[in-house]
Amino acid sequence: MVLGPTAVGKSELAIRFCERLAGEIVSVDSMQVYRGLDRGTSKPDAATRSRVPHHGIDLADPGQDFSLGEFVRSTEEAIAGIRSRGRLPVLVGGTGLYLRGLLKGIIDAPRRDPVVRARLIAHDRRRGPGALHRVLARIDPETASRILPGDRQRIVRAIEVYRERREPLSSLIRRAPFAEDRYATVKIGLNMDRAALYRRIDERVVGFFAAGLVDEVRGLLEAGVPPAANAFKALGYREAARHLAGEIRLEEAVALTQRNTRRYAKRQWTWFRREPGVTWFDIDPRAADRWEAPLEFAARAIGRG
């Protein structure tokens, strides 16, 4: 498992792991699951996928809300398939909640009901901003206190669970605390000088926009993907959508994406530093041999050194 903040080089190292250790990549990224989100998610291109098989990518249409439970079930199947072929699953990505759900398991919550979901969203639109959050605050104040009023996806999910189980989501979580990891895992963490990482982030964002991110977002909107869709929470996509709506200039969209991505990287650092059992490596992006130490460590750890 390769952990670390965005732009630190996780995917590059994971590909080297796979080529050296007969592995296949499993993406742990909450936005690479959406078809059509390519320019701004660092999704591997066809040439990269031809080098190494990838799983966990392009699982849902961009207008869908892809849940943690759906991710965990899909990834469990992918890992089982990779193992059945006698190969090594190499997990790579920066979505800490997805990682935790996969390693620890998730609560036994009901599956999503599209009819109930549509009714709740319609209620929210009729009553205005904050209506669903007020409903959640009445039935499950503990969960409501952890969710921002504008996070409609999580609010709808919590209300959905209550309607199906007649029990607050917070109670389900308390009864099913995270246990030990369900998989024996070698965890490799990548770290980088913060100033160097932020430079890489800024350059990467410029590259996303230069590669046609705005056109990709325009195409998604023209195809009927609603601006409120979960896919548009992806960094760069929401800023590009604001630019297309005439709210901000292109230069502002780029600068906001850079700033928001740097903030996201900081949150990733905080999250992954709490992950137990990680062996961390400091990466110098200028060093030609920067991948040798983690490669050697992983090979020894799984007995293929």
Phi, psi and omega in degrees: 000129182249119184244164174143173182288163179300145176075007182278345178113019183301313185294320179298315179294319181299321178297319178295321174304311184297317181291329181274328189243018178057058183244173174226142185274137171242116181285133174243068186223122187289348181251337176290349177290342186267128174294140178090350174262089187243313189293326187249010182245006184057031178294135182297142180278179184298322181296319179293319180292335177285334177285317185220130176298139178240144177231160178083015182241143176058052182263343187215154173289150185294342177277351179276159168257108182270122189269165174300318180299318178296321178298312183298315180297317180296318182289323176302317179295319180296316180297318179298319179294318179297316179296323181295337178270004179074024182246172187259122173288127178242106182272135182215135178158172186241011181269099187298323181295320177297318178299313181297317180299321180291315184286320187262342187091168182236164180291157181278075181262154179294154176289161181293142177249109185299330180291311178299318181300315180297321179295319180294318179295321177297320177299317181297320180291323180290316187274344177096173183305136177090353184297312182292326179296324177293322175299313181297322180298331178284319186268335183208073184300329181296313179292320180300326181291340181264352185243131178292147182302335181272356182272076188296324182301311183288325178296312180300318181297317181295320178293321179301314179299316181297317181296325182280317186261346187058037181210138181296148176302323180299325178291319178299317181295319180296326181281345183231067181295153179298133182258201176292161178302139181278346180235141170285119192225137168268116185254119179251122177253136179251130179237159180207148173312131189299318180297319179294319180295317181297325175296318179297320178298313181299318179293321180296318180298316176302319178296321178300313181292321179295331181278358175108028181300318181298317178296322178296317179295319177301317179297321178296316179295317180293334178280358176100007177289121184291144179303336180274000182299150181301328181301329181280005170278350180298139179301133182094323182285316179293323179291320177294323178295322177295322177296316180294332178280357179083011183280326182220156177284164181300318180299322178293321179299318179295312182296320178295320178296319177298313180297313183293327178289322176297319178295321178296318178300321179296318178294323177298316177305311181299315182297308187287337176294339177273351181286123182286154172076018181268134171261120188262142177232131175276125184253126172261111185297345180271346186276129181293331183258026188296340183264353187296316183297309179294327177296314180295318180299312182296319180299317178293320185295328180259009175078026178239022181282000000 
